[in-house]
Structures are given as structure tokens and as C-alpha cells.
Amino acid sequence: MAEPTETAAKKEIFYEMLWDCTQCKTQGLLGTSQRHCPVCGAAQDPKKRYFPQEGEEIEAKNHRFTGIDWHCGYCQTPNSAAADFCTNCGAGKDGTKPVDLVVEKPIAPPPAPKKRGWLWWILGVVAVLLTIWMALFSSKQDVSATVTARNWQREVQIERLTPVSESAWCDAVPHGAYGITQSREVRSKKKIPDGQDCHTVRQDKGDGSFVKHQECTPRYREEPVYDQRCRFQIKRWQVSRTLKADNTHHLAGGNSLVPTWPTSQLSPQTLNHTGERLGAKSENYELTFQHQNKTWNCSVPEAVWSKYQNGKPVTIKVRATGGVDCSAL
């Protein structure tokens, strides 16, 4: 004996759209049951259809969906898709267009609070002041000044291999690590399906009725993924000391007005000593200008610094805000 087949898919339930009569202003008329206004007889206007309030839907009993209504091209009367001729004027269906469907609008978020008038006033004042300051900053004048100082400084870092504490995932521990210990820690997280978030959507069928269906999106939860974390000791090149030279005192000897790099004997590598190496270098060059009782300092590249001499008069550009334009040197 054959097994009984599964029941057919759940039958779609139709509900009444509502519409308001534009002639006599009667409201809340039914979309499928009242194709004409029961008060004045005016034909239903599909543009006036709307969804009822949630929980107040009225089922369209025994409704049979035949398609979207069509507009008569002559009298604009809406007709059922099953009708071949207009029920009002008798015109044919050929060349007509279906009525527009009503799209349910999502619930709009609450409007943002209006900004206070005084806030706009403050912002306007700030914008004006900023504009004035930018104008003063860009405005410059030539000033005759004297070079009163030419300072320079150079530094060289000396590095030494030093034990440091570090950590890494155990599958990425660097070569040379020692004293390794392990612990179990969260390395990442993975998303696990955790049901669905569903909401009801109402769909206009275009013939005075609508249906409801569920739209769902997957929901996930996060779960930790554990792995082994290693902590260890490893030798890294670290700055052990810094050599400095400047125009007042420098290790190279000679004329302090000529920039030179500091030098020093590096510790050699021995059985119990890792030795030293030269690290990063840095340099700074500064010019000091004086005009009457005003003094300005400029940090400049060495090529610019070398063009100026102490006691020599120069022309510099000074901004209306009081600062010197060092980029113009």
C-alpha cells in the first residue's frame, strides 16, 4: 500500500485592503468586498488603498486572486484582471496598464532633535574667527634680521643584543627563543548559526487584497576559538647608549661649527658578551634670528643651515600672527 502523500503547501490567506471614497469622504471601505462606495456609488480608486492597522486585518473570505486590477484607458475605472471589458464604459482591456501597488512603509525612526539657534550662532562666530586667523597666518611681511646663533646636534644610537620577554602563538615562535611556557588563550572567534530573526511583511496583491508572509534573516552567536600561546625569552638588538655631538661639545674633536658625527669604540663580541653595533642616526639644525627685541628660531635642513653665518643680516618673512616663515628661508 502506497504511503500517503504530504499535504499541499499552506493555503495563502487574503486580507482586505482599505480605501477612502474621494466623493463622499467615507473612510475604511473594504478593497475586495466594496468595489464601489456603498454611500454614493463612486468607483474605488486604487490610489486610495492602504493597509489596515496591525491586528485589525479583515480576512477576505472565499477571495479568488485572478491578477492585478487594470485601469480603463477611457474612464479610468479600475477593473478586475478577469474582466475583458470595462464594467463602467465597456471599453476593451487591450493596451491598458495595471494599477500601482501599495508598498508598506517601514516604521520611520523618531526625528532628530532640532539644533538650537545659539549653537549655529556659536559655530558661525568660530568660522569667522578661524577665517580671520587663517588670513593673518597667510599674510607675511619682509623683516630685516640678524643671524645670532647657528646650533646643530647629531646623535647615534648604540645597540646591544639584550634578552627581552615576548609572546606569540606557539605556531609562530621565532627561532632562537628559549625559556618557553605555554597557556591556552582565545585566538579568534567564530560565528555559529543561532536561529533566525523574522518579521511579518504585508504585500499588496493589486486587486484590493493583500497577503502576509514572514521574512527571516539568520542570527549568529560568537564562540571563542582557543589555541596555545607561548611566552619566551629572546635576544633582540636594543639601544644601550646614545652618542651625542653638538656645536658646544662633540666627541669627534675639531671645529664645533662644522657638524660631525660622534664616534666611539664599539664593544667587541666575546664568549660572554654579544658586542655592539651602530643603530639609528638623527640630526637637527637650528637658526636663531633677531630683529630689535624679537627673536625667532627655525629648525631647517643642513643645506639651508649651512648658507647662513653668525652676525650676517638677512631678510626673513614674518607672519602677521608673529611667527617666522621658516619654509621661506
N, C-alpha and C positions, 0 to 999 in steps of 0.2 A: 504493500500500500504506500502510495507516494506521500511524502511529508507535506504538511500544509505550508503554503507559501506565506511569506511575511506580509503584513498589512501594507497597503499603499501609504505613501507619504502623507503626513498630516495635512488635512484639507485647509486651504487658505481661507481665513476669516476676513470678510469685508465689513468695513465700518462706514458710517455716513459722514461725508464731508458736510460742512455747514456753509450757508451763503446768506447774504442780506439783500433784500429787494431794494433796488435803487429807485423804484417808483413810489412805493408807499412807506418805505423805510422799515418794513417788517424785518426783524432780525432772527437769526438762528434757524433758518429753514433747512430742511434735510436735502442733501445733494442728490440722492437717487430716488427717494420717495416723492419729492416735491420738485418736479422739473419746472413747474410754474408756480408763481406765488398764489397761495390759497386765498389771499385777501383781495388782490387787484388783478390777478391773472397774468402779470408780466412774466416773460420768459426768464429762466435762470441765466445769470451772467457768470460764465466760468471764471472770469477775473475776480469775482467777489467771493469765491470759495475759500474756505480756511479750515484749519484743523481745530477740533474742539479742545477744551482744556483737558489735561491729563486726568484720567479717572472718570471723565464724563462722556466717553465714547459710546455711541449707539450702534449696535450691530445692524448691518443691512441684511435683514432676513431674506433668505432664498435669492440673494442677488446673483446674477449671472453676468460675468465680465465678458464683453464682446469686443472691447477695444477702446481706444481713446476717442472721445467726442470730436466731431468736426464742426467747423464754423460754416454756415451758409455764406456763399460769396455775394449774395444779393441782399438778404435781410439780417445777416449776422447772427441768426438764431443758432444756438448750439443743438446738435443732433447726435443721437446715439450712433456708434460705429456700425450698428446693424441696419440702420436706415439708409436706403439708397437715394431717398428724396427728402428734401426739407419738409418737416412737419408743419411749418408755418406758411411757406410760399410755394412749395412744390418743386423748387429748383433741384437739379441733379447734384450728385456728390462729386462728380469729376472735377479735378483741378482745385479742390478745396484743401485747406490746411487743418491739421489737428489743433485743438486748443492747447494753450500753455499749461504746463503742470505747475502745481504749487510746491515750492520747496520749503520745508520746515526750517525756520531759522534757529540756530543754536542759541542757547541762553547767553546773552552778552554779559561780559564782566562789568562790575559796577564802574561807573565813570570815575576817572581820576579826579581828585580834589582840585579845584581851581587854585591857581597860584595867586598869591596875594599881590596887590598892586605895589606895595612897598618893596617887595623882592625885586620886581622889574626895575623899580627906581634905583635900587642899590646896584643892580647889575649894570644899568646904564651909566651910573657915576663911575664904577670901576672901569668900564670900557673907555670912557672919556679920559680918565687918568692914565690908563695904560697907553692910549694913543698919544697923549702928551709926552709921557715918559719915553716912548719909542722915538718920537720926533726929536726930543732933546738928545737921546742917545746917539742918533744918526747924525746930528748936527755937530760939525767939527770946525775948529779954527787953528791956524798955524801959530805956534808959540816958539820963540827963541829960547833955548835952554842950554845948559852946560852938562857934560858928562862928568859926574862927580865920583863914580865908582864903577868898576868892572869886576864882578865876582864870578868865580867858577868853582864847581865841585864835581869830582868824579869818584865813583865807588865801584869796587869789585868784590863780589861775594866769594868766599872760600867755602867749599863743600867738603863734607866727610861722610863716609858710609857709617850710618848710625842705626842701631836696632829700633824699630818702631812697631807699635801694635796696630794690626789691621784685621779686617774681616772680609769674607767673601763667601758666596755659595760654594759648597765643597767641590762642585764640578768645575770650578773656575779658580782654584787656589794657585797662585803663581809659583813658578819654580824658585826654589831657594827658601821657601817658608819652613819654619820649624816651630816646635812647641805648640802643635796644632791641637785644639779642642773643638768638639762638635756640640751642637744643640739643635733641637727641632723648632723651626720657626715658620711663620706664614710667608710663603714666597709670592703667591698671587691669589686671585680669587676667580672662581668660575661661576657662570650663570646656570642655574638649574630651573627647568620649567616648573612653575608653581601655580597652575590653574590659568584662568582667563578673567579679564575684566570685560563685562558685557553691558550694553545699554540698548534700549529699545529705539528703533528708528521707524518713523511713520512715512509711508510712501504713497503719494497721490497717484491713483490709477488713471486719472483723467476723465472719468465718467461719473463724477460725483461721489465716488467711494475712495477709500484708502485701506491699506493693509499695514500690519505691524510685523516687524521681524527683528531678530536680535543680531547685532554686530558685535563681534568679540575680538579682542586683541590679547595675545599671550602675555602672561605675567611671569616674571622670573624672580628668584631669590639668589643671593650670593652665598657661596660656600667657600671657605678658605682651602687653599691648596698648600700642604706642608712640604718642607724639604729640609735638608741638613745644611746648617750654617756653620762655617768654620771660622774660628778666631786663632790668630797665629802671630808670631814674631817674624820680621823680615828686615833685612838691611836695605836702607834707602839712602840716597845722597841727600844730606840735609845741610843747610847753611850753618857752619860752625863759627865763623867770624866774618867781619866786613872790613876791608881796607879802604881808607878814605884819603883823598888828596884835594886841597883847595888852594886858593891864592894866598892864604895866610900860613898854611903849613901843609906840606905834602911829602910823601915818602921818597919820591924819586930824586929829590935834590934839584939844584939848578934854579933858574929864574921862576918865581912863583907866578909871574904874569903870563907864562906860557903853559897852557893846560897840558898835563901829562897824566898817564895812568899810574896809579900806585902799584908798586911791586913788592913782593915778599917771598922768602924762601918757603916753598911748599914742603910739608912733612912727607918724607918718602914712605913707601909701603914696606912694611916689615912683617915678620911672622905674627906678631901680636898687634899690629897697627895697620889699618886699612889704607892709610895715606890720605892725601888731599888732592883736590882738583879745583880749577877755576870755574866759577859759576857765572851768574848773570852780571852784566855791567850796566851802570846808569850814569848819566851826566846832566848837569844843569848849568846854564849860563844866564847871568843876570846883569842888566844895565840899570844904573841909577841916574836920573836926570833931575836937575834943579832949575827952577825959574822963580826968582825973587825968594819968597818964603815957602814955595810949594815944591814938594819932592815926589817923583814917581819912580816906580820900579817896574821893569819889564823882563820877563823870562823869555829868552829868544834862542833860536838855533845858533850853533857855534859860528856858522858862516856870517850871520848878522852881527854877532857879538864881536867878532874879530875886526869888523870895519870901523869900530869906534875907538877913540883914545881918550884917556882921562884929561880933563881940563879943556877939551875941544868944544866950541859952540856948535850946536846942531839945531835944526828946525824939526819940531815934532808936532803931531796933530793931537789936540786935546778936545775931548767931547764937552758939550755944554753941561753934561752932568758932572764933569770934573775929572774923569779918568782919561788916561792917555791911550791912544790907539796904537797898541804895540805891534799889531799886524802891518801897520804902515811904515815901520822902520826899514 
